Every structure is written in structure tokens, then in C-alpha cells.
């Protein structure tokens, strides 16, 4: 079998990754991609193979799985090694301690707070044409994280700026690097504050968490978890924008959702499947020789799952390239990964997205797109530069 190669610098891949990865999926269960800093990356293209890979211990996290920009101060590095980078007993221990605070029920308990945040952002929209990416999607996740972590209101403007630097990613390495020490110091202060004066926030809840054997988080582990929230919690920035754009360019789907708001939770899942921002999972490294389909992958090689193609695999979904907000639950999408490293904050991202979409559709019945937003070329994330609308 000839293994297709995907060129990450090809404009066709950058500007339409769903088609590019989809074509590779139909040619082969795996593809290859040359990636600076990683060498050649194996890409698992099909839903079933991707799910299997993400639960297979022969594909393990490695120090090389997470590349950090240079210049981050030495004292910050220990806080940046989050549970997402760990495997085995260490990961299992931290996940067991954290999971009760990240359930769907706990996320739903924060819904009224997220509703107040979204309503405040929409109340503050300027008159006339407005960029919802700038005024809603971009600030929403950091406002939510501040609420979850218990950041004082007076400190939140600076946290918004830091969140913007993190959301820009490694592409803006200087801003990202400068943001890290401030976030670490802010997280340390939040942990100390919650220890002294516990509140109704996740950090206070995690400080109270004690396993049956008496195990509990250390302050260092909690600061790392706050960093993890800041880094991974930016997902709704692009998900909300992508979802609104998808609805505005599919008026039949928008009309169906307006006609029956009860469809919204399922619609969020469908929109996440269809236009979720994350294109690839974090690379894992084979601990031994592995065979996928007829392709042999040697030991020590980097492997990722192509979420962009797995979530549109006709082997798992009927009419997968069609957006259908009434789609019945079936094969689970992989937008939040799968298995032991399934996104810890997925329930919170779902509630934020549902609240944001519901508020926009409810408050702006005449919402219309102005022009066609351009995608930002990014090999790892599907994201738009703007979402200008009239109301």
C-alpha cells in the first residue's frame, strides 16, 4: 500500500484541511507528514483506527510530545508539565483526583455564571457591524477560566490579556513566553488565596479533594492544573466562532435550531464534530513496532490521529460531510480526543459553547454574515481571523 504524504505547507492543506485529510483517509488508514522539530509524523486517518490508537498503551506520551518555545524561565517549567503530558500511574493518580471536579454535573452548575459572562459580553457589543470573534469568542474562555479559578474581578483585565497571548499560541512566541511567568504567579496566588479563604470555585474544590487513601494535590500540582486550564481552556475561542460561521452559512440548519432550541445540546456536538478547531491529537510515540491496516510503524515513531478526517469518516457517520443539527447520537466524535487523555475540561467547553450559541441566536434573530471570513493558516487548528456580522 502506498502511504500518502500530506505537505503541511501546502495552501490546500492549510485552507481546507477537511478535504485534504479526507482524501488521505480514503487512500489509506495512515498518512505521513514532515514536521519541523518532529521529523516524519504518522497520521492515523480513520475513526476506528484513531479510537483504537488513543486507547492503546503502545502509543505513549513522550517528552517530545509537547514542544515549548524557547525563553520560558526555568522556575516555570515544573508547572508546565501537566497531566496531559503524563502516562501510567502518575497520570492515573492526578486524573483520579481531578475528575470529580470536571463532571458534566459540575460544569452545568457553572452554567448561570457562564450565562452572566456571555450576557455581559453581548450587552457590551458596539453598534453597527461587529466582529463576534473579537467581542465574544475570544474573551469568553478566559472570563470563564477566571470564574472557575476564582480570580478576583480587579485582576481579570490582565488575565484577559494573558489569555489572548496564550490563544495566539506558539506562533506569537514572544507574547506567549512573556505570558507564562505572569500566569504561573497568578496561579500560585490563586491557590494560596483559595487555601486561606476557600470559595465556590474549582481550585477550592480541588484543595478539599482527598482520595480514599489520603492522597491529595500538592500546591505545585494545582498550579500546573491552573496552567492546564489556561492552555487547554481556549478551545471555545475558535469553536464558538467556527460554529456560528457554520450556522450562518447553512441557513437551513440555523432555521432548524431557531425553530427548536431543544436541539442545541446535540447541535453543539454536531458542530464540534463538523468544524471543531483541533485538527490533530497530541503526538504519541510507539513503544514497539505497530501495524495499522497493512502499514508497519516502527518503534519510537511519532503518531497522531487526524481529528479532521476521523470526524468525517463515512465508516463511522452517515453523510459525514453534511452538517445536520438533528443528527442522532452515534459514533462519538474525537474532537476532545479519546481514552485516558480525553479532554478533562470537555464538559465545561460544551456548556460554554451551548450558552454562547443559545444567547446569540436568541438575542439576534436577524443575525447575518458580512463578507466571508478568511481562515488563519495553521497546521494544527482550524480557526478564522474574524466573524463580522450585522444584527
HELIX and SHEET records of a PDB file:
HELIX    1   1 UNK A   11  UNK A   15  1                                   5    
HELIX    2   2 UNK A   17  UNK A   27  1                                  11    
HELIX    3   3 UNK A   47  UNK A   55  1                                   9    
HELIX    4   4 UNK A   63  UNK A   65  5                                   3    
HELIX    5   5 UNK A   74  UNK A   77  1                                   4    
HELIX    6   6 UNK A   83  UNK A   85  5                                   3    
HELIX    7   7 UNK A   88  UNK A   99  1                                  12    
HELIX    8   8 UNK A  100  UNK A  102  5                                   3    
HELIX    9   9 UNK A  104  UNK A  109  1                                   6    
HELIX   10  10 UNK A  111  UNK A  123  1                                  13    
HELIX   11  11 UNK A  132  UNK A  132  1                                   1    
HELIX   12  12 UNK A  133  UNK A  137  3                                   5    
HELIX   13  13 UNK A  138  UNK A  149  1                                  12    
HELIX   14  14 UNK A  153  UNK A  155  5                                   3    
HELIX   15  15 UNK A  156  UNK A  168  1                                  13    
HELIX   16  16 UNK A  169  UNK A  172  5                                   4    
HELIX   17  17 UNK A  173  UNK A  196  1                                  24    
HELIX   18  18 UNK A  202  UNK A  208  1                                   7    
HELIX   19  19 UNK A  219  UNK A  232  1                                  14    
HELIX   20  20 UNK A  235  UNK A  248  1                                  14    
HELIX   21  21 UNK A  251  UNK A  259  1                                   9    
HELIX   22  22 UNK A  261  UNK A  263  5                                   3    
HELIX   23  23 UNK A  264  UNK A  275  1                                  12    
HELIX   24  24 UNK A  307  UNK A  310  1                                   4    
HELIX   25  25 UNK A  339  UNK A  341  5                                   3    
HELIX   26  26 UNK A  346  UNK A  363  1                                  18    
SHEET    1   A 6 UNK A   4  UNK A   5  0                                        
SHEET    2   A 6 UNK A  30  UNK A  35  1                                        
SHEET    3   A 6 UNK A  39  UNK A  44 -1                                        
SHEET    4   A 6 UNK A 302  UNK A 305  1                                        
SHEET    5   A 6 UNK A 284  UNK A 286 -1                                        
SHEET    6   A 6 UNK A  59  UNK A  60 -1                                        
SHEET    1   B 3 UNK A 130  UNK A 131  0                                        
SHEET    2   B 3 UNK A 388  UNK A 390 -1                                        
SHEET    3   B 3 UNK A 368  UNK A 369 -1                                        
SHEET    1   C 2 UNK A 290  UNK A 292  0                                        
SHEET    2   C 2 UNK A 295  UNK A 297 -1                                        
END                                                                             
